[in-house]
Amino acid sequence: MKTGADRPLIPRVLPLFCPVTPQNGAPRYAALETPASGTQTDAAPNVVLPSSDPRYAATQVTVYPSAVTLNPLIDGTTAKLTAILVQVMNNLETWPGLTPQRYGQLVHQQFADAVVAAVLPGIAANDVETTFPEGWSYRSADSIRTDVVLRDDSGTIIAIYDVKTGRGLEPSRVDELRAKTGSSPDTPVIELRFEGALLKVQSSALDLAAEVGPACCRLPFKET
Amino acid sequence: MSMELWVFSDKQLNSIADWQAAIDAEAFSLKLDDSTPFESLKGFLPAHLRGQLTGFECYHDDAGKLIRNNSDLNFGHAWNYVLAFRWVGSKVNELRAAWMAGTAYARATGGVIFDDQEGKFRNATEALDVVRDVERDMPEIDHKALVDQVLRDLKLGPYRE
C-alpha cells in the first residue's frame, strides 16, 4: 500500500483548485520568501522540493495564482496570513522530537495566537477559530469551525482561510464552509498550507483571468 | 478546519452506543455525546475527555468520491464507507479525541485510518501508536515569546510601525 512517503512532494491539486493553466503546460507558482526585514519580496517563480520532514526543511512560500482575488483587502490579508504562517514554521522547525501530528498542532496553535495578536484589519479576535453557524457555542452539535474569516466593514464574511497541514480541502468541505458560515457561494475559501516546507495558497474561487502572480505578495506589512 | 483523518471501512457501526463500546474496549477515557444519531452526524460531535469538554467534527463522506478525488493514493480496494474526522488544529484535546475515536472505530469496523497529516494509512493497531504519542504532554514551549517573535519579524500587532 502506498503511503505518504510515496506521494509527490509538490502539493497535488484537486480539480476544483487547479492553478492557472500555463502556456507551457506545467503549473506555475509564484514564490516568495519572508526575510527578517519584515517585508516580503517577489522571487522568481520557483518550485522547491523540500525535505519530506517539515521540521527540517527551509521554509518557502508558494502562492497559487488562483488565490489572488484582486480584492486588495483579501489579497493583502492573504499575504499577511501567509507570512505569519511561514514565520511560525520558521520558529518551530528546529524543535526536536515532534511527531507530525504534534508539529501540526503546534503550528496551528501558534498561528491562531499570532493572528489574534496581529490585529489585522477585518479580523477580530473572535474571527479566529470561530464556531458556525454564527452565534452557536463551541459545544453545539453539528456546528463547524473555521480557522480565520475576513469581514468587510459591514461585517459580511468576504474570505474564509483554512490552514492545512495535510492534503487539500475537499470540494464538499469548501461548500460546507460557505454554507454554514452563511457566506455567499462565491466567497473565496483560501487554503494556507504546507507540505514539507512548501506552503501554497489556493482558492476554490478559480478565475483563470486572475493570474497576477505575486502581486498580493508585494503588499507592505507596515500598513495597518 | 485544518487537521483531518478518515476511517475507511466496509461496514458501519449502528449507533453512537456501539461506537462508545468500541472506545471503552480500547480503555480510552473518552465519552461521546449521544444526542445526535450516528447516521445523522454532520458537524461537531461533542465529547468529554477525562471530564473535559472537547470533540471533533464528524461526517459521513462519500467514499467513492473521496477515492476518485485522491487517485494518487492506493486505498487497497473500493471501500464502502468513510467517516471523516476534522478538528481545530490548535486544540490538543480535539486532536486526542479524534484519534481515539477514529482508532476505536477502525478497530470495530475492520477499517483503516488515513492520516491526512502524514498522508499515511494505518490500521487500528498502528493508530494506537499515534494515540499514545498525542496523549503525552506537549513540550514546554513559551508560546507568547514565539508569537512575539513572529509579530516582531513581520512588524505586526504591537510591533507595527
Interface residues (C-beta under 8 A of the other chain):
Chain A: M1 K2 T3 G4 A5 R7 P8 R12 L14 P15 T34 A36 G38 K80 A83 I84 Q87 V88 N91 L92 W95 G97 L98 T99 P100 Q101 R102 G104 Q105 L106 V107 H108 Q109 Q110 F111 A112 D113 A114 A117 A118 V119 L120 E129 T131 Y138 R139 S140 A141 D142 S143 I144 R145 T146 D147 D162 V163 K164 T165 G166 R167 E170 P171 S172 R173 L177 K180 F221 K222 T224
Chain B: M1 S2 M3 E4 D33 S35 T36 L41 K42 G43 F44 L45 P46 L53 G55 E57 D61 D62 K65 L66 N69 N70 D72 L73 N74 G76 R86 V88 G89 S90 K91 V92 L95 W99 D115 D116 Q117 E118 G119 K120 F121 V130 D133 V134 M138 P139 I141 H143 L146 V147 D148 Q149 V150 L151 D153 L154 K155 L156 G157 P158 R160 E161
